[in-house]
Amino acid sequence: MKGILLIDHGSRRGEANAMLVCVANLVQHMVADTAVVRYAHMELAEPSIARGFANCVEGGADEVVAFPYMLSPGKHSTADIPRMVAAAAAAFPGVQYSVTPAFGVHEKLAELILARAGVAPACAASHGARCWDPAKSGTACEDACRARSTV
């Protein structure tokens, strides 16, 4: 069974940490019993990434997909979290694991921004591989660029 481990930075503010619990419950509801969804904090709060990974395995996961619940592909999501997930996975040699990119640039995030701002979209975003960088650099969004292979 696949496990999904949502990982945020962690906060000294309890409300911030509680939000990740809500997101994990929402995702678990959406996948029903087809996957096990757990959460962890990189630092400042529990459960740790090691405990969250173990919670996935204890829930029946033989593959864990770690998702950095962060907007940008910064140091935490591209280096720290993958390193910490690898260390946690070492305790479970029979469990496969991977780490996804952070949210990055995605049409669904733009739709959410417009909804929260109370602005209706004037047109639908293309949900395919399109570069949104005006310079078409192919690097501005780093791993989050959905068009990277076509730029």
N, C-alpha and C positions, 0 to 999 in steps of 0.2 A: 504494500500500500504506500502511496505517496504521502509524505508529510510536507506541510508548508509552514515554515518558521518565519514569522514577521518580526523584524528586528528594527527597533528605533534607537535613538541615542540614549534615552533614559533621562530622567529629570529629577530634580529635588522637589518639584511640584507634583504632588500626587495626582491632580486632575489630568496632567499631561500623560502620566503613565497609565492611568485608567482608560484613557481614550484608546490606547493600543489594545487593551482587553476587549473593548467594544468592537474594534475593527476585526480582531481575530474571531469573535463570536459571529459577526456578520458574514465573514468569509466562510466560516465553518457551516453556517446555515445555508449558504449558497451552494456549497459542495456536498451537503448532507453527509452521508457516510462513505462517499467515494474517496475521501482523503481525510487526514488528520491535520488540524490547524492549531498551531501553538504560537506563542509570542515570547519575545525576550528583549532585554535592554542591553545595549552595548556597555553601559556603565551607569553609575549613580542609583540604580534601582534593581530590584529582583523581579523576575528570574534573570539570571545571567544567560549569555549565549550558550554556555556549556549545559546549564540546567534546561534551557528551552529545547536544545537539541535532544537531550536525554528524554524530555517529556514527549517529544515526537516519537522517538523509538519506543518508549514505554506505551504509547498509544497505538502501536502497531506499524509504524512506518519502517520500511526497509530502504526507502529513498527519501532524502530530505532536500527540499528546495528552499534555500534561505533567501528571503526577500528583504533587502535594506529599505525600510519604510522611511525613505528620505527623498527629497526632491531632486537634488543635483548629484552628479557623479564626482563628489569630493573625496578627500582622503579617507574618511570613515567608510564610505560605501565601496570604494575601489581597492583599498588596502587593508584597513583595520578589520572590518567585518569579515572579508574573505580569510584573513589570517586567523581570526578568532574561531570562525566556523571550522576551518581545517583542524585546529587544535581540539575542538570539541568532538569532531568526527573521528579523531584518532582513537578515542575510547570505544568506538563501535566499528571495527574493521570490516564487518560484513555489510555495512550500510553505505550506499552510494549517496553522494551529496553534490550540490552545485549552489552557486550564488548568482542571483539575477542582477542585472543593473538596477540602479535606483529608478524612480519614476521618470525623470528626465522630461523630454518634450513629447507630449502625447495629446492627441485630439480630445480625448475624454477629459483631460485636465482643463483644457480650454473651455469645453462645454460646462464644466463645473464652475469655473471662474465666472463665466457669463451668467449662469443660473444664480450664483451668490450675489452678483452685482445687479441682478434684475434686468439684464439686457438680453433680448432675444437675438440669436445668431441671424445675421443677414443671409448667410449661405451655410450649407453643410460643409464641414471639414472633410477632406478626403482621408479615408482611413487606410491609406496604403503607404507605400514607401515614397514619401515626399520630403525634401529638405526644406525646412522653414528658415534656415539661415540666409539672410539676404545676400551674403557674399558667396553662398554655396560652397563653403569651405570644406564641408565634410568632417570638420573637427570641432566646431564650436560646441556641439552637444556631446562630444566624446562618445561613450558607449550608448548614450541615450538616443543617438541619431538613428532613426528608423530607416533613413535613406542612405546610410553610410556605404552600403555595398553598391549603390547605384550612382554615387557622386563621383 
